[in-house]
Amino acid sequence: MAGLPKETTRKFVFDACAGLSGSETLNRYPCIYEESSRRFFVWLGDTDIALFTKSTFMNLSNFAEFEVGATSATFLVFHQHRQKAQYRSLFRVIDAK
């Protein structure tokens, strides 16, 4: 339609898979890429820390940077997540802010 602003975001759903063939989906992560700022957002929500590994982090980060063109990635955890301290510790270990 004429007059409507062009959408400036792209939406993705990232499947974290496992198994020898990679056919078993462990979890799904909704993501948004904001084109004008080149920022990539990943909704972790209330995902159990056992489902979010360093490999998942690296795969999401690589996708954001190399496939989408993001210059930063923000991982969003539910503010009352019972494992928020463990997430904070995980990000510290992998040298993420």
C-alpha positions in Angstrom: 0.0 0.0 0.0 1.2 3.5 -0.7 2.0 5.7 2.2 3.0 2.9 4.6 6.5 2.9 5.9 8.8 0.1 4.7 9.3 -2.5 7.4 12.8 -2.1 8.9 13.0 -5.4 10.7 13.3 -9.0 9.5 12.1 -11.9 11.6 13.6 -15.3 12.0 13.0 -18.5 14.0 16.3 -20.3 14.8 16.0 -24.0 15.5 18.7 -25.5 17.8 19.0 -29.1 16.7 20.8 -32.2 18.0 21.3 -35.8 17.2 23.6 -37.5 14.7 21.6 -36.2 11.8 20.6 -32.9 13.4 17.0 -33.8 13.0 15.9 -33.4 16.6 14.9 -29.8 17.5 15.9 -29.0 21.1 14.5 -25.5 21.1 13.4 -22.6 18.9 14.6 -19.1 19.3 12.6 -16.2 17.8 14.9 -13.5 16.5 14.5 -10.0 15.0 17.1 -8.1 12.9 16.7 -4.3 12.9 18.2 -3.2 9.6 18.9 0.5 10.3 21.0 -0.2 13.5 22.2 -3.6 12.3 21.2 -5.1 15.7 20.1 -8.7 16.1 17.8 -9.7 19.0 17.3 -13.3 20.2 14.5 -14.0 22.6 15.6 -16.6 25.1 12.6 -15.9 27.4 12.3 -18.5 30.1 14.3 -21.2 28.2 16.0 -23.7 30.6 19.8 -23.1 30.6 20.3 -26.8 29.8 18.9 -26.1 26.3 21.1 -23.1 25.6 24.7 -24.2 25.2 27.8 -22.4 24.1 27.4 -24.1 20.7 23.9 -22.6 20.5 25.3 -19.2 21.4 28.0 -19.5 18.7 25.6 -20.7 16.0 23.2 -17.8 16.7 26.1 -15.3 16.8 27.5 -16.6 13.6 24.1 -16.5 11.9 23.6 -12.9 13.1 27.0 -11.7 11.9 27.7 -13.7 8.7 24.3 -14.6 7.3 22.3 -11.5 8.3 25.0 -8.8 8.6 24.5 -7.7 12.2 27.1 -5.8 14.1 25.7 -6.6 17.5 23.5 -9.3 19.0 21.4 -9.0 22.1 20.1 -12.0 23.9 17.0 -11.4 25.9 16.2 -13.4 29.0 12.9 -13.1 31.0 13.6 -10.6 33.8 12.4 -13.1 36.5 14.0 -16.2 35.0 14.9 -18.6 37.8 18.3 -19.3 36.1 19.2 -15.7 35.3 22.4 -15.9 37.4 23.5 -18.9 35.4 22.9 -17.2 32.1 24.9 -14.2 33.4 27.7 -16.6 34.3 27.6 -18.4 30.9 27.8 -15.1 29.0 30.7 -14.0 31.3 32.6 -17.3 30.5 32.2 -16.8 26.8 33.3 -13.2 27.1 30.0 -11.6 26.1 28.7 -8.5 27.8 
